[in-house]
Amino acid sequence: MSQRKATSDAGRATIRDVAERAGVSVASVSRVLSGNYPVSEELRRRVMKVVRDLDYVTNAHARSLAGGGTPTVAILINNITGAAFAHVAKGVEGAATLRGWLSLVGTTGDDPERELALVNLMRQQGVAAVILLGGAYDYDEYQLRMARFARSLDAAGSHLVLVGRPPLEGDVPATTVDYDNEGGAYAMASHLLSAGHRRVLVLPGHAELTTAQGRLKGAQRAFDAYGAPFDPGMVRHGPYDYEHGYEAVEAALHDTPDFTAVLAGTDVVAAGAAQALRAAGLRVPEDVSIVGYDDIPLASQLTPQLTTVHVPYEEMGRVALRAVADRREGGGGRRKSPDGDHLVLGTHVVVRNSVRPPAAHA
């Protein structure tokens, strides 16, 4: 039987195995591994040698998740392949690494039951915070569910952070890191209106999604500011994916072919819309202008390069992690906005090559 196999019945070293091999108490091993207590150099060397010999890495990681060592943050995201919020996760992970913290990423698949299960699991593991990324559906049940999450995590010494979602109503122990979603859409629609466009096909996203609601509201507000009529029949709701952009434009070319511009809810939707226009023999921007939202790398890779709204996704991730660290390390010294734990970052239009005045105004 190998030396490692003899350490435990399961073949995986435990803290008791380390203590026995090093000839010290379990408490002494714990003090060495935590690094929070003064120990002699001789004891530290002896324990760490056994840790290496027994390959105690896995158990040390589990111990950190349980709150006894390195703080851990859990990042929960609907779809890990979505480019925008992948950048938020990158920001969280980068800021966590600088502090020597660990990051975990879980996907919910937009399933409330999966989301609940993951939040409960992370609460049991004793993570420093659960960071939920992405828009939310505007249902009363959502508000109640998030409030339960927040209070449950708070009672366990953890914290809920919502990123890219509106703040929760009432006195709920949660932090929100958001961006000026409506303002970005207002600026983007204003850019099209100032170029002379009035018949604009708007693809804001799913009607029940808070992100889509904000983008649609911003566009409507811009039309009002310009004294231009806003036609609800030019709004096509759907998911934030390439297929929706393509299919929505394809249908609009049949139903309302007089549009001169497309205001897409995301850069990915804009890419699908552009392809549908090309398939119909139309040119961007000579025949139809297109704008997006997010400013993911795809926007500058398209031909022509896409005018879009820049959202500071990576910075949102860093701000979310700092908010958690401030609560954990400084308590009352953390930065707060006038609305409490609700931090809002700015957005701005990035002008590239996908907009021209409509043919009648050129």
HUDAQUI-V388050 format. One record per backbone hydrogen bond with DSSP energy under -1.0 kcal/mol. NH is the residue of the N-H (numbers start at 0). CO is the residue of the C=O. If there is no record, write none. Layout:
nh: (NH NH)
co: (CO CO)
//
This chain:
nh: (5 6 10 17 18 19 20 21 22 23 28 29 30 31 32 33 34 43 44 45 46 47 48 49 50 51 52 53 55 59 60 61 62 63 64 65 66 67 72 73 74 75 76 81 85 86 88 89 90 91 92 93 94 95 96 97 99 100 101 103 105 107 108 110 114 115 116 117 118 119 120 121 122 123 124 126 127 129 130 131 132 133 137 138 142 143 144 145 146 147 148 149 150 151 152 153 154 156 157 160 161 162 163 171 173 174 175 176 177 179 180 183 184 185 186 187 188 189 190 191 192 193 195 196 199 200 201 202 208 209 212 213 214 215 216 217 218 219 220 221 222 223 224 225 226 227 233 234 235 240 244 245 246 247 248 249 250 251 252 254 255 258 259 260 261 262 263 264 266 269 270 271 272 273 274 275 276 277 278 279 280 281 286 287 288 289 290 291 293 298 300 301 305 307 309 310 312 315 316 317 318 319 320 321 322 323 324 325 326 327 328 329 330 332 333 336 339 341 342 344 347 349 352 360 361)
co: (1 3 7 13 14 15 16 17 18 18 24 25 26 27 28 29 30 39 40 41 42 43 44 45 46 47 48 49 50 55 56 57 58 59 60 61 63 62 101 128 103 130 105 78 81 82 84 85 86 87 88 89 90 91 92 93 96 95 70 72 74 76 77 107 110 111 112 113 114 115 116 117 118 119 120 121 71 158 73 160 75 162 207 136 138 139 140 141 142 143 144 145 146 147 148 149 150 153 152 129 174 131 176 169 171 159 340 161 342 344 178 179 180 181 182 183 184 185 186 187 188 189 192 191 197 260 233 262 205 135 208 209 210 211 212 213 214 215 216 217 218 219 220 221 223 222 230 231 201 238 240 241 242 243 244 245 246 247 248 250 251 255 198 198 288 200 290 202 292 265 266 267 268 269 270 271 272 273 274 275 277 276 282 282 259 353 261 306 308 295 297 297 298 349 347 293 310 311 312 313 314 315 316 317 318 319 320 321 322 323 324 325 325 329 330 339 336 339 175 177 309 307 304 357 357)
//
